[in-house]
């Protein structure tokens, strides 16, 4: 039987996975719990939290481990985890992914960026930051991000035996998808071996963990205005959909564009930006100016519809969307006194 390195006041070692629909965090949580229970002799539980059950929407998966003699009677969401796995780097633009993390906890991020940059973005000053380029591994092995993340998680959770997960991977895929067994085993091993670590502090001395506080809604039973009025500004224009992309976005080549608007016809999120200017004959026409990546969720329907090579799928590189974004112009919209 494995010995848990840390336990909370209820005797649990807790892991929270932060992801979006389509990256396999739900399955990863199930496989992680199964490997710990069937292989390491621990008692464990897993469940997930998700809303509309569609690609791109936020997903959380929770895993609890404890000694076999301890009964798990707590099935509430994990608020103070020992380990957090972030499957999609853009999530922390809108979600506090390290909320409640213990001072000696570990955060694993799917990223190709420098660890120091990621730590600064997360505002993380203590604990351990781990990083794995799970997307690159998944693309090269023709698998999914979740298996590479599992490999890195097993490196972090050293009390778990990697061979137990290899058996779970075989059991999961060998009957229905036998051709995916070996690629997923390679993906798992690469995640285990390629993860990198940055120690930021151990939660001692002047870096003690701050007291945990549960976030309360702004408008509730006692604070809601009469008549149910919401005085917040509508946020359709302000939304950033980059957190819905699963690693790909459309690359635009203006020199190949024939301005047929096929991309704009199929785009569901108002991403294509147009401008009016004279053509070679001096007649006013609409020309495609670029893509507003703020609203692009990476569905790539525009790439499928494009009759030329003007639009192509590319792996998203750090800062590419910000540097190549062509913002939409809303001349009659003012948000908090600032014209967009």
C-alpha positions as CSV (number, residue, x, y, z in Angstrom):
1,X,0.0,0.0,0.0
2,X,1.2,3.5,-0.9
3,X,1.8,6.1,1.8
4,X,0.3,9.5,1.2
5,X,2.8,12.4,1.6
6,X,0.3,14.9,2.8
7,X,-3.3,14.8,4.2
8,X,-5.8,17.4,5.1
9,X,-7.8,17.5,8.3
10,X,-10.1,14.8,7.0
11,X,-7.3,12.5,6.0
12,X,-7.5,13.2,2.2
13,X,-4.9,13.9,-0.4
14,X,-6.8,16.0,-3.0
15,X,-6.2,16.8,-6.7
16,X,-8.2,19.2,-8.8
17,X,-8.0,19.2,-12.6
18,X,-8.9,22.5,-14.4
19,X,-9.8,22.1,-18.1
20,X,-12.2,22.7,-20.9
21,X,-14.5,20.2,-22.6
22,X,-12.8,18.1,-25.3
23,X,-9.3,17.8,-23.6
24,X,-10.2,14.6,-21.6
25,X,-9.9,15.9,-18.0
26,X,-13.0,13.9,-17.0
27,X,-11.5,10.6,-18.3
28,X,-8.1,11.5,-16.8
29,X,-9.6,12.0,-13.4
30,X,-11.4,8.6,-13.6
31,X,-8.2,6.8,-14.8
32,X,-6.1,8.5,-12.1
33,X,-8.5,7.5,-9.3
34,X,-8.7,3.9,-10.7
35,X,-4.9,3.5,-10.8
36,X,-4.6,4.7,-7.2
37,X,-7.3,2.4,-5.9
38,X,-6.7,-0.8,-7.9
39,X,-2.9,-0.5,-8.0
40,X,-1.7,1.3,-4.9
41,X,-4.4,0.0,-2.5
42,X,-5.7,3.4,-1.5
43,X,-9.3,4.4,-1.0
44,X,-10.3,7.0,-3.5
45,X,-13.1,8.8,-5.3
46,X,-13.5,10.9,-8.5
47,X,-16.3,13.1,-9.9
48,X,-16.4,16.0,-12.3
49,X,-18.2,19.3,-12.6
50,X,-19.2,20.7,-16.0
51,X,-22.1,22.7,-17.3
52,X,-23.4,22.4,-20.9
53,X,-21.2,19.4,-21.7
54,X,-19.7,20.8,-24.9
55,X,-16.3,21.5,-26.3
56,X,-14.7,24.6,-25.0
57,X,-16.8,25.0,-21.8
58,X,-15.0,24.9,-18.4
59,X,-14.6,21.5,-16.7
60,X,-13.3,20.5,-13.3
61,X,-12.4,17.0,-12.2
62,X,-11.8,16.1,-8.6
63,X,-9.8,13.2,-7.2
64,X,-9.5,12.3,-3.5
65,X,-7.2,9.6,-2.0
66,X,-7.0,8.4,1.5
67,X,-5.8,5.4,3.5
68,X,-8.0,2.2,2.9
69,X,-9.5,2.3,6.5
70,X,-10.8,5.8,6.0
71,X,-14.3,6.2,4.6
72,X,-14.9,8.9,2.0
73,X,-18.1,10.7,3.0
74,X,-17.1,14.1,1.6
75,X,-18.3,14.5,-2.0
76,X,-18.1,18.3,-2.2
77,X,-15.9,20.1,-4.8
78,X,-12.2,20.3,-3.8
79,X,-11.4,23.8,-2.7
80,X,-8.0,23.4,-1.0
81,X,-6.1,21.0,-3.3
82,X,-2.6,19.6,-2.8
83,X,-2.2,19.4,-6.6
84,X,-3.8,21.4,-9.4
85,X,-3.6,20.3,-13.0
86,X,-4.3,23.0,-15.6
87,X,-5.0,21.4,-19.0
88,X,-5.5,24.7,-20.8
89,X,-3.2,27.6,-20.2
90,X,-5.7,30.3,-21.2
91,X,-8.0,29.3,-18.4
92,X,-6.3,31.5,-15.9
93,X,-7.3,34.6,-17.9
94,X,-10.9,34.2,-16.5
95,X,-10.6,31.6,-13.7
96,X,-8.5,31.6,-10.6
97,X,-7.2,28.1,-11.2
98,X,-4.9,28.0,-8.2
99,X,-7.7,29.1,-5.8
100,X,-7.2,27.5,-2.4
101,X,-3.9,25.8,-3.3
102,X,-2.0,24.7,-0.2
103,X,1.3,26.5,0.5
104,X,3.3,23.4,-0.2
105,X,1.1,22.4,-3.2
106,X,2.0,21.8,-6.8
107,X,0.5,23.3,-9.9
108,X,0.9,21.5,-13.3
109,X,0.3,23.6,-16.4
110,X,0.1,22.4,-20.0
111,X,2.4,25.0,-21.6
112,X,5.4,25.5,-23.8
113,X,6.4,28.8,-22.1
114,X,9.1,29.6,-19.6
115,X,8.2,28.5,-16.1
116,X,9.1,31.9,-14.6
117,X,6.6,33.6,-17.0
118,X,3.9,31.2,-16.1
119,X,4.5,31.7,-12.4
120,X,4.2,35.4,-12.8
121,X,0.9,35.1,-14.7
122,X,-0.5,32.9,-12.0
123,X,0.8,35.2,-9.3
124,X,2.3,32.1,-7.7
125,X,4.9,32.8,-5.0
126,X,5.1,29.5,-3.1
127,X,4.8,25.8,-3.7
128,X,6.0,24.1,-6.8
129,X,5.2,24.9,-10.4
130,X,5.4,22.1,-13.0
131,X,5.1,22.4,-16.8
132,X,4.6,20.0,-19.6
133,X,4.1,20.7,-23.3
134,X,1.3,18.2,-23.4
135,X,-0.2,19.6,-26.7
136,X,3.0,19.1,-28.6
137,X,3.4,15.5,-27.3
138,X,-0.2,14.7,-28.1
139,X,0.2,16.1,-31.7
140,X,3.4,14.1,-32.3
141,X,1.9,10.9,-30.9
142,X,-1.5,11.4,-32.4
143,X,-3.2,11.1,-29.0
144,X,-4.8,13.6,-26.6
145,X,-3.6,16.1,-24.0
146,X,-5.0,14.1,-21.1
147,X,-2.6,11.1,-21.3
148,X,0.5,13.4,-21.3
149,X,-0.9,15.3,-18.3
150,X,-1.5,12.0,-16.5
151,X,2.2,11.1,-17.0
152,X,3.2,14.4,-15.5
153,X,0.7,14.0,-12.6
154,X,2.2,10.6,-11.8
155,X,5.7,12.2,-11.6
156,X,4.3,14.7,-9.2
157,X,2.3,12.1,-7.2
158,X,5.4,9.9,-6.5
159,X,3.4,7.7,-4.1
160,X,1.6,6.3,-7.2
161,X,3.2,3.6,-9.3
162,X,3.4,4.5,-13.1
163,X,3.0,0.8,-14.0
164,X,-0.5,0.9,-12.4
165,X,-1.5,3.6,-14.9
166,X,0.0,1.7,-17.8
167,X,-2.3,-1.2,-16.9
168,X,-5.3,1.2,-16.7
169,X,-4.4,2.6,-20.1
170,X,-4.3,-0.9,-21.6
171,X,-7.6,-1.8,-20.0
172,X,-9.2,1.5,-21.2
173,X,-8.2,1.2,-24.9
174,X,-7.5,-2.4,-25.7
175,X,-11.0,-3.6,-26.4
176,X,-12.6,-0.8,-28.4
177,X,-9.5,1.1,-29.6
178,X,-6.6,-1.3,-29.6
179,X,-4.6,0.8,-32.1
180,X,-4.4,3.6,-29.5
181,X,-2.8,1.5,-26.7
182,X,0.8,1.9,-27.7
183,X,0.5,5.6,-28.7
184,X,-1.1,6.4,-25.3
185,X,1.6,4.5,-23.5
186,X,4.3,6.5,-25.3
187,X,2.4,9.7,-24.5
188,X,2.2,8.8,-20.8
189,X,5.9,8.0,-20.6
190,X,6.8,11.2,-22.3
191,X,4.6,13.2,-20.0
192,X,6.3,11.4,-17.0
193,X,9.9,12.1,-18.3
194,X,9.6,15.5,-19.9
195,X,7.8,17.5,-17.1
196,X,9.9,20.3,-15.7
197,X,9.7,21.8,-12.2
198,X,10.3,25.2,-10.5
199,X,10.4,25.5,-6.7
200,X,8.9,28.8,-5.6
201,X,8.8,28.2,-1.8
202,X,7.9,25.5,0.7
203,X,5.2,27.3,2.7
204,X,7.4,28.0,5.7
205,X,8.6,31.1,7.4
206,X,7.1,34.3,5.9
207,X,5.4,32.3,3.1
208,X,2.8,30.6,5.2
209,X,-0.5,29.9,3.5
210,X,-3.1,32.6,3.7
211,X,-6.4,31.7,5.3
212,X,-8.8,30.2,2.9
213,X,-11.9,32.2,2.1
214,X,-14.8,31.0,0.0
215,X,-15.8,33.5,-2.7
216,X,-19.4,34.7,-2.3
217,X,-21.6,35.9,-5.2
218,X,-22.0,39.6,-5.7
219,X,-25.7,39.4,-6.0
220,X,-27.6,36.9,-3.8
221,X,-30.5,36.5,-1.4
222,X,-29.8,39.7,0.6
223,X,-27.9,41.8,-2.0
224,X,-30.2,41.4,-5.1
225,X,-31.9,44.6,-6.1
226,X,-35.7,45.0,-6.0
227,X,-37.3,43.6,-9.1
228,X,-34.3,41.4,-9.9
229,X,-32.5,44.1,-11.8
230,X,-28.9,43.4,-12.9
231,X,-26.9,46.6,-13.1
232,X,-23.8,45.0,-14.7
233,X,-22.9,45.9,-18.3
234,X,-23.6,43.3,-21.0
235,X,-20.5,41.4,-21.7
236,X,-20.9,39.8,-25.2
237,X,-18.4,42.3,-26.7
238,X,-16.0,42.0,-23.8
239,X,-15.8,38.2,-23.7
240,X,-12.5,36.6,-24.5
241,X,-13.0,33.2,-26.1
242,X,-9.4,32.2,-26.3
243,X,-9.9,29.9,-23.4
244,X,-12.1,27.7,-25.6
245,X,-9.3,27.0,-28.2
246,X,-7.9,23.5,-28.0
247,X,-4.4,24.4,-29.4
248,X,-5.3,25.4,-32.9
249,X,-6.4,28.7,-34.6
250,X,-6.8,29.9,-38.1
251,X,-3.8,31.6,-39.8
252,X,-4.7,34.3,-42.3
253,X,-2.7,35.0,-45.5
254,X,-4.0,38.2,-47.0
255,X,-2.2,37.7,-50.3
256,X,-4.2,34.5,-51.0
257,X,-7.6,35.9,-50.0
258,X,-10.2,36.5,-52.7
259,X,-12.6,38.2,-50.3
260,X,-15.4,35.7,-51.0
261,X,-16.8,35.9,-47.4
262,X,-17.2,32.1,-47.2
263,X,-15.4,32.3,-43.9
264,X,-17.6,35.0,-42.5
265,X,-20.7,33.0,-43.5
266,X,-19.7,30.0,-41.3
267,X,-18.0,31.9,-38.5
268,X,-20.3,31.6,-35.4
269,X,-18.5,34.3,-33.3
270,X,-18.0,37.5,-35.3
271,X,-14.3,36.9,-35.8
272,X,-13.8,38.1,-39.4
273,X,-13.0,41.8,-39.7
274,X,-13.8,43.7,-42.9
275,X,-13.0,47.2,-44.2
276,X,-14.4,49.2,-47.1
277,X,-12.0,50.5,-49.6
278,X,-11.8,51.1,-53.4
279,X,-10.8,48.2,-55.7
280,X,-8.6,48.5,-58.7
281,X,-11.3,50.2,-60.7
282,X,-12.1,52.7,-57.9
283,X,-15.3,51.0,-56.8
284,X,-16.0,50.7,-53.1
285,X,-15.8,47.0,-52.0
286,X,-15.5,45.1,-48.8
287,X,-12.1,43.5,-48.2
288,X,-11.1,41.1,-45.4
289,X,-8.8,42.9,-43.0
290,X,-8.0,40.1,-40.6
291,X,-9.2,38.0,-37.6
292,X,-10.2,39.2,-34.2
293,X,-8.8,36.4,-32.1
294,X,-10.5,37.7,-29.0
295,X,-13.7,36.0,-30.2
296,X,-12.1,33.0,-31.9
297,X,-12.7,29.7,-30.2
298,X,-10.7,27.6,-32.7
299,X,-13.6,25.8,-34.3
300,X,-11.7,26.1,-37.7
301,X,-15.0,26.2,-39.7
302,X,-13.5,29.1,-41.6
303,X,-10.6,26.9,-42.7
304,X,-12.9,24.3,-43.9
305,X,-15.0,26.8,-45.9
306,X,-12.1,28.7,-47.5
307,X,-11.8,27.9,-51.2
308,X,-8.2,29.1,-51.3
309,X,-5.1,28.8,-49.1
310,X,-5.8,32.1,-47.4
311,X,-6.9,30.3,-44.1
312,X,-5.0,27.4,-42.7
313,X,-5.0,25.6,-39.3
314,X,-1.9,26.3,-37.2
315,X,-0.8,25.3,-33.7
316,X,-1.2,28.3,-31.5
317,X,2.0,29.8,-30.4
318,X,2.5,31.9,-27.2
319,X,1.4,35.6,-27.9
320,X,0.5,34.9,-31.6
321,X,-3.2,35.8,-31.1
322,X,-2.4,39.0,-29.3
323,X,0.2,40.1,-31.9
324,X,-1.9,39.2,-35.0
325,X,-5.3,40.2,-33.7
326,X,-7.2,42.7,-35.9
327,X,-9.9,44.2,-33.5
328,X,-13.4,44.7,-34.5
329,X,-14.6,48.3,-34.6
330,X,-17.8,49.1,-32.8
331,X,-18.3,52.9,-33.4
332,X,-21.4,53.3,-31.4
333,X,-20.3,51.3,-28.3
334,X,-18.9,52.8,-25.2
335,X,-17.9,50.7,-22.2
336,X,-17.3,52.6,-19.0
337,X,-16.6,55.7,-21.0
338,X,-14.0,54.1,-23.2
339,X,-14.8,53.8,-26.9
340,X,-13.8,50.3,-28.3
